[in-house]
Amino acid sequence: MEQLLQLERLKKTFLQDITILAISPDTPEKTREFLAKVESSRGVHLSHLFLSDPEMKFADAYGIRNTAAPRPLPHPTSVLVNRDGLEVWRFTEKDYTRRPTDDELKAAVAKLKP
């Protein structure tokens, strides 16, 4: 959740022109419950586009499924895609407490500039 809050905060600065998609292994219903909980407990409306992938097809396609977890989950991953649909940056971390820093995200976004 902290990364989602970080991205929402950064949408006011260097991410303002970036569309953020959040892909979750949860069902749409669980995602709606999560969003309502974040809004009520943190007072933050997450404006990302949320996609549901309960069959983990995205995680399998990107090779980020954590099969060692008791409940198979994807490793936390951020992917930056340019307007042509090409991946220009990826951050995958096996440590669930580690996320890209603001500076790492800013450097990644700079790769989009011609």
C-alpha positions in Angstrom: 0.0 0.0 0.0 2.9 2.4 0.7 4.0 2.4 -2.9 0.4 3.2 -4.0 0.4 6.2 -1.6 3.8 7.2 -2.8 2.7 7.2 -6.4 -0.4 9.2 -5.6 1.7 11.8 -3.8 4.1 12.0 -6.8 1.2 12.5 -9.2 1.3 16.1 -8.0 4.9 16.6 -9.3 6.9 14.7 -11.9 4.2 11.9 -12.4 1.4 14.3 -13.3 1.4 13.2 -16.9 1.9 9.5 -16.2 -0.9 7.0 -16.2 -0.5 4.6 -13.3 -2.0 1.1 -13.6 -2.0 -1.1 -10.5 -2.4 -4.8 -11.2 -3.5 -6.9 -8.3 -4.0 -10.6 -7.8 -7.2 -9.7 -5.9 -10.7 -9.8 -7.3 -12.3 -6.6 -8.3 -14.5 -6.8 -5.2 -11.5 -7.1 -2.9 -9.8 -4.2 -4.7 -12.8 -2.0 -4.1 -12.8 -3.0 -0.4 -9.1 -2.1 -0.2 -9.6 1.3 -1.9 -12.5 2.1 0.5 -10.3 1.1 3.4 -7.4 3.3 2.2 -9.8 6.3 1.7 -11.4 5.9 5.1 -8.3 5.1 7.2 -5.7 7.3 5.4 -8.0 10.0 3.8 -6.4 9.4 0.4 -8.3 8.7 -2.8 -6.1 6.5 -5.0 -6.7 7.6 -8.6 -4.7 4.9 -10.3 -6.4 2.5 -12.8 -6.7 -0.8 -11.0 -6.7 -4.0 -12.9 -7.6 -7.4 -11.4 -5.5 -10.5 -12.2 -6.6 -13.3 -9.9 -5.2 -15.9 -12.2 -1.8 -14.2 -12.1 -1.5 -14.2 -15.9 0.4 -10.9 -15.8 2.7 -12.2 -13.1 3.4 -15.3 -15.1 4.0 -13.3 -18.3 6.5 -11.1 -16.5 8.1 -14.0 -14.5 7.4 -12.3 -11.2 5.2 -14.9 -9.5 6.5 -15.7 -6.0 6.0 -19.4 -5.9 7.7 -19.7 -2.5 5.0 -17.7 -0.8 2.3 -19.6 1.1 -0.3 -18.0 -1.1 1.3 -17.4 -4.5 1.7 -13.7 -5.0 3.7 -11.6 -7.5 6.9 -9.9 -6.4 6.3 -6.2 -6.0 7.1 -4.8 -9.4 6.9 -1.4 -11.1 7.1 -1.2 -14.9 7.4 2.0 -17.0 6.1 1.7 -20.5 6.5 4.5 -23.1 3.8 5.7 -25.5 4.8 3.1 -28.0 4.1 0.3 -25.5 7.8 -0.5 -25.0 9.1 -1.2 -21.5 11.8 1.3 -20.6 12.3 0.5 -16.9 11.4 -2.3 -14.5 11.9 -2.6 -10.7 11.2 -6.0 -9.2 12.0 -6.7 -5.6 11.8 -9.9 -3.6 11.9 -8.0 -0.3 8.3 -6.9 0.2 9.5 -3.9 2.3 11.6 -2.4 -0.5 10.1 -0.1 -3.1 11.6 2.3 -5.6 12.6 5.6 -4.1 11.3 8.9 -5.4 14.7 9.5 -7.0 14.7 6.1 -8.7 11.2 6.8 -10.1 12.3 10.3 -11.2 15.3 8.8 -13.0 13.0 6.2 -14.7 10.6 8.8 -15.8 13.5 10.8 -17.3 14.0 7.9 -19.7 10.7 8.8 -21.4 11.9 12.2 -22.4 13.4 12.4 -26.0 
